[in-house]
Amino acid sequence: MNKMSALLLATLTGVGSSAFAGDKGMAAKIPVETYSYSTNLDIARVISLSPIPDVCGVVTEQMIYEDSKGIRHALEYQVMGNGCTSG
């Protein structure tokens, strides 16, 4: 399992996507970083995750989190939408 998959699994099990709705104003004040495989992540606490839409394709999502020093970050990353079926 790669680092991003492990991160998403850990965060999705701990935080519901509904938490993102109340943090949209907060996200606007935080510079958004774009995730890449070389990004060094320091995630101590996930604040919110944007909801994944029901589309079949890659979508850009956003996570708000605090690092180990208590500084909040906004991270954009790409995931597969929830609208694909396997048969």
DRENFI-432073 format. One record per residue: residue in three letters; x, y, z of N, C-alpha, C, CB in turn. Coordinates in steps of 0.2 Angstrom, whole numbers. Glycine has a CB too. Example, Ala and Ser with C-alpha at 12.3 -4.5 7.8 and 13.67 -1.06 7.14 Angstrom:
% DRENFI-432073
+--------+-------+-------+-------+-------+-------+-------+-------+-------+-------+-------+-------+-------+
: residu :   n_x :   n_y :   n_z :  ca_x :  ca_y :  ca_z :   c_x :   c_y :   c_z :  cb_x :  cb_y :  cb_z :
+--------+-------+-------+-------+-------+-------+-------+-------+-------+-------+-------+-------+-------+
:    ALA :    66 :   -28 :    39 :    62 :   -22 :    39 :    66 :   -16 :    39 :    57 :   -22 :    45 :
:    SER :    64 :   -11 :    35 :    68 :    -5 :    36 :    64 :     0 :    39 :    70 :    -3 :    29 :
+--------+-------+-------+-------+-------+-------+-------+-------+-------+-------+-------+-------+-------+
This chain:
% DRENFI-432073
+--------+-------+-------+-------+-------+-------+-------+-------+-------+-------+-------+-------+-------+
: residu :   n_x :   n_y :   n_z :  ca_x :  ca_y :  ca_z :   c_x :   c_y :   c_z :  cb_x :  cb_y :  cb_z :
+--------+-------+-------+-------+-------+-------+-------+-------+-------+-------+-------+-------+-------+
:    MET :     4 :    -6 :     0 :     0 :     0 :     0 :     5 :     6 :     0 :    -5 :     0 :     6 :
:    ASN :     3 :    11 :    -5 :     7 :    17 :    -5 :     5 :    22 :     1 :     7 :    20 :   -12 :
:    LYS :     9 :    27 :     1 :     8 :    32 :     7 :     2 :    35 :     6 :    14 :    37 :     7 :
:    MET :     0 :    37 :     0 :    -7 :    41 :    -1 :   -13 :    36 :     1 :    -7 :    43 :    -8 :
:    SER :   -12 :    30 :    -1 :   -18 :    25 :     0 :   -18 :    24 :     8 :   -16 :    18 :    -3 :
:    ALA :   -13 :    23 :    11 :   -13 :    23 :    18 :   -16 :    29 :    22 :    -6 :    21 :    21 :
:    LEU :   -14 :    35 :    19 :   -17 :    41 :    22 :   -24 :    41 :    21 :   -13 :    47 :    18 :
:    LEU :   -26 :    40 :    15 :   -34 :    40 :    13 :   -38 :    35 :    18 :   -35 :    39 :     6 :
:    LEU :   -35 :    29 :    18 :   -39 :    24 :    22 :   -39 :    27 :    29 :   -35 :    17 :    22 :
:    ALA :   -34 :    29 :    32 :   -34 :    31 :    39 :   -38 :    37 :    40 :   -27 :    33 :    41 :
:    THR :   -38 :    42 :    35 :   -42 :    48 :    36 :   -50 :    47 :    35 :   -40 :    53 :    32 :
:    LEU :   -51 :    42 :    30 :   -58 :    41 :    28 :   -62 :    37 :    34 :   -59 :    37 :    22 :
:    THR :   -58 :    33 :    38 :   -61 :    29 :    43 :   -62 :    34 :    49 :   -57 :    23 :    45 :
:    GLY :   -59 :    39 :    50 :   -59 :    43 :    56 :   -63 :    50 :    55 :   -52 :    45 :    58 :
:    VAL :   -65 :    52 :    49 :   -68 :    58 :    48 :   -73 :    58 :    43 :   -63 :    64 :    47 :
:    GLY :   -79 :    60 :    44 :   -85 :    60 :    39 :   -84 :    66 :    34 :   -91 :    60 :    42 :
:    SER :   -86 :    65 :    28 :   -86 :    70 :    24 :   -90 :    76 :    25 :   -87 :    68 :    17 :
:    SER :   -95 :    75 :    30 :   -99 :    81 :    32 :   -96 :    86 :    36 :  -105 :    78 :    36 :
:    ALA :   -90 :    84 :    39 :   -86 :    89 :    42 :   -83 :    95 :    38 :   -80 :    85 :    46 :
:    PHE :   -83 :    93 :    32 :   -80 :    98 :    27 :   -84 :   104 :    26 :   -78 :    95 :    20 :
:    ALA :   -91 :   103 :    26 :   -96 :   108 :    25 :   -95 :   114 :    29 :  -103 :   106 :    26 :
:    GLY :   -93 :   113 :    35 :   -93 :   119 :    40 :   -86 :   122 :    40 :   -94 :   117 :    47 :
:    ASP :   -81 :   120 :    36 :   -74 :   122 :    36 :   -73 :   126 :    29 :   -70 :   117 :    37 :
:    LYS :   -78 :   127 :    25 :   -76 :   130 :    18 :   -73 :   137 :    19 :   -82 :   130 :    14 :
:    GLY :   -75 :   141 :    24 :   -73 :   147 :    25 :   -65 :   147 :    27 :   -77 :   151 :    30 :
:    MET :   -64 :   142 :    32 :   -57 :   141 :    34 :   -53 :   139 :    29 :   -57 :   136 :    40 :
:    ALA :   -55 :   135 :    24 :   -51 :   133 :    19 :   -49 :   138 :    14 :   -54 :   127 :    14 :
:    ALA :   -53 :   143 :    13 :   -51 :   149 :     9 :   -46 :   153 :    12 :   -57 :   154 :     8 :
:    LYS :   -44 :   153 :    18 :   -39 :   157 :    22 :   -32 :   153 :    22 :   -41 :   159 :    29 :
:    ILE :   -32 :   147 :    20 :   -26 :   143 :    20 :   -24 :   142 :    13 :   -28 :   136 :    24 :
:    PRO :   -17 :   143 :    12 :   -15 :   141 :     5 :   -15 :   134 :     4 :    -7 :   144 :     5 :
:    VAL :   -17 :   132 :    -2 :   -19 :   125 :    -4 :   -12 :   122 :    -7 :   -24 :   125 :    -9 :
:    GLU :   -10 :   117 :    -4 :    -4 :   113 :    -7 :    -7 :   107 :   -11 :     0 :   110 :    -1 :
:    THR :    -3 :   106 :   -16 :    -5 :   100 :   -21 :    -1 :    94 :   -19 :    -4 :   102 :   -28 :
:    TYR :    -4 :    89 :   -18 :    -1 :    83 :   -16 :     3 :    80 :   -22 :    -5 :    77 :   -13 :
:    SER :     9 :    77 :   -21 :    13 :    73 :   -26 :    16 :    67 :   -22 :    18 :    77 :   -30 :
:    TYR :    18 :    62 :   -25 :    21 :    57 :   -21 :    28 :    59 :   -18 :    23 :    51 :   -26 :
:    SER :    31 :    64 :   -19 :    37 :    67 :   -16 :    35 :    71 :   -10 :    41 :    70 :   -20 :
:    THR :    28 :    73 :    -9 :    26 :    77 :    -3 :    27 :    74 :     3 :    19 :    79 :    -4 :
:    ASN :    31 :    77 :     8 :    32 :    74 :    15 :    26 :    77 :    19 :    39 :    77 :    18 :
:    LEU :    22 :    72 :    21 :    16 :    73 :    25 :    17 :    73 :    32 :    10 :    69 :    23 :
:    ASP :    15 :    78 :    36 :    15 :    78 :    43 :     8 :    79 :    45 :    20 :    84 :    46 :
:    ILE :     4 :    74 :    46 :    -3 :    75 :    48 :    -4 :    72 :    55 :    -8 :    71 :    42 :
:    ALA :    -6 :    77 :    59 :    -7 :    75 :    66 :   -14 :    74 :    67 :    -4 :    80 :    71 :
:    ARG :   -19 :    78 :    64 :   -26 :    78 :    65 :   -29 :    80 :    59 :   -28 :    82 :    71 :
:    VAL :   -34 :    76 :    56 :   -38 :    78 :    50 :   -44 :    82 :    53 :   -40 :    72 :    46 :
:    ILE :   -45 :    88 :    50 :   -50 :    93 :    52 :   -56 :    91 :    47 :   -48 :   100 :    51 :
:    SER :   -55 :    90 :    41 :   -61 :    89 :    36 :   -58 :    86 :    30 :   -65 :    96 :    35 :
:    LEU :   -63 :    83 :    26 :   -62 :    80 :    20 :   -68 :    82 :    15 :   -61 :    72 :    20 :
:    SER :   -66 :    84 :     9 :   -72 :    86 :     5 :   -75 :    79 :     2 :   -69 :    90 :    -2 :
:    PRO :   -82 :    80 :     1 :   -86 :    74 :    -1 :   -83 :    72 :    -8 :   -93 :    75 :    -1 :
:    ILE :   -83 :    65 :    -9 :   -81 :    62 :   -16 :   -88 :    62 :   -20 :   -77 :    56 :   -15 :
:    PRO :   -88 :    65 :   -26 :   -94 :    65 :   -30 :   -95 :    58 :   -33 :   -94 :    70 :   -35 :
:    ASP :  -101 :    57 :   -35 :  -103 :    50 :   -38 :  -102 :    51 :   -46 :  -111 :    49 :   -37 :
:    VAL :   -96 :    51 :   -48 :   -94 :    51 :   -55 :   -89 :    46 :   -56 :   -91 :    58 :   -57 :
:    CYS :   -89 :    44 :   -62 :   -84 :    38 :   -64 :   -78 :    42 :   -67 :   -87 :    33 :   -68 :
:    GLY :   -73 :    43 :   -63 :   -67 :    46 :   -66 :   -63 :    49 :   -60 :   -69 :    52 :   -71 :
:    VAL :   -57 :    52 :   -62 :   -53 :    55 :   -57 :   -56 :    62 :   -55 :   -46 :    55 :   -59 :
:    VAL :   -56 :    64 :   -48 :   -58 :    70 :   -46 :   -53 :    73 :   -41 :   -65 :    70 :   -43 :
:    THR :   -53 :    80 :   -41 :   -49 :    83 :   -36 :   -52 :    84 :   -30 :   -46 :    90 :   -39 :
:    GLU :   -50 :    82 :   -24 :   -53 :    83 :   -17 :   -48 :    87 :   -13 :   -54 :    76 :   -14 :
:    GLN :   -51 :    89 :    -7 :   -47 :    93 :    -3 :   -47 :    91 :     5 :   -49 :   100 :    -3 :
:    MET :   -42 :    91 :     8 :   -42 :    89 :    15 :   -39 :    95 :    19 :   -38 :    82 :    16 :
:    ILE :   -42 :    97 :    25 :   -39 :   102 :    29 :   -36 :    98 :    35 :   -45 :   107 :    32 :
:    TYR :   -30 :    99 :    37 :   -27 :    95 :    43 :   -23 :   100 :    47 :   -24 :    89 :    40 :
:    GLU :   -21 :    97 :    53 :   -16 :   100 :    57 :   -10 :    96 :    57 :   -18 :   102 :    64 :
:    ASP :    -4 :    99 :    57 :     2 :    96 :    57 :     4 :    95 :    65 :     8 :    99 :    53 :
:    SER :    10 :    92 :    66 :    12 :    90 :    73 :    14 :    97 :    77 :    18 :    86 :    73 :
:    LYS :    14 :   102 :    73 :    15 :   109 :    77 :     9 :   113 :    78 :    20 :   113 :    73 :
:    GLY :     3 :   110 :    76 :    -3 :   113 :    76 :    -5 :   118 :    71 :    -4 :   117 :    83 :
:    ILE :    -1 :   118 :    66 :    -2 :   122 :    60 :    -7 :   119 :    55 :     4 :   124 :    56 :
:    ARG :   -12 :   123 :    53 :   -17 :   120 :    48 :   -15 :   121 :    41 :   -24 :   124 :    49 :
:    HIS :   -16 :   115 :    37 :   -15 :   115 :    30 :   -21 :   113 :    26 :    -9 :   110 :    29 :
:    ALA :   -21 :   115 :    20 :   -26 :   113 :    15 :   -22 :   109 :    10 :   -30 :   118 :    12 :
:    LEU :   -24 :   103 :     8 :   -20 :    98 :     4 :   -25 :    96 :    -2 :   -17 :    92 :     7 :
:    GLU :   -23 :    97 :    -8 :   -27 :    95 :   -14 :   -24 :    88 :   -16 :   -28 :   100 :   -20 :
:    TYR :   -28 :    83 :   -18 :   -26 :    77 :   -20 :   -31 :    74 :   -25 :   -24 :    72 :   -15 :
:    GLN :   -29 :    69 :   -29 :   -34 :    66 :   -34 :   -36 :    59 :   -31 :   -31 :    66 :   -41 :
:    VAL :   -43 :    58 :   -32 :   -45 :    51 :   -31 :   -50 :    49 :   -36 :   -49 :    51 :   -23 :
:    MET :   -52 :    43 :   -36 :   -57 :    40 :   -41 :   -64 :    42 :   -38 :   -56 :    33 :   -42 :
:    GLY :   -68 :    44 :   -42 :   -75 :    46 :   -40 :   -79 :    39 :   -38 :   -79 :    49 :   -45 :
:    ASN :   -84 :    40 :   -34 :   -88 :    35 :   -32 :   -93 :    32 :   -37 :   -92 :    37 :   -25 :
:    GLY :   -94 :    34 :   -43 :   -99 :    33 :   -47 :   -97 :    27 :   -52 :  -100 :    38 :   -51 :
:    CYS :   -92 :    24 :   -51 :   -90 :    18 :   -56 :   -93 :    11 :   -53 :   -82 :    18 :   -56 :
:    THR :   -95 :     7 :   -58 :   -97 :     1 :   -56 :   -93 :    -4 :   -60 :  -105 :     0 :   -58 :
:    SER :   -93 :   -10 :   -57 :   -88 :   -15 :   -60 :   -92 :   -21 :   -63 :   -84 :   -19 :   -54 :
:    GLY :   -98 :   -19 :   -66 :  -101 :   -25 :   -69 :  -108 :   -23 :   -71 :  -101 :   -31 :   -66 :
+--------+-------+-------+-------+-------+-------+-------+-------+-------+-------+-------+-------+-------+
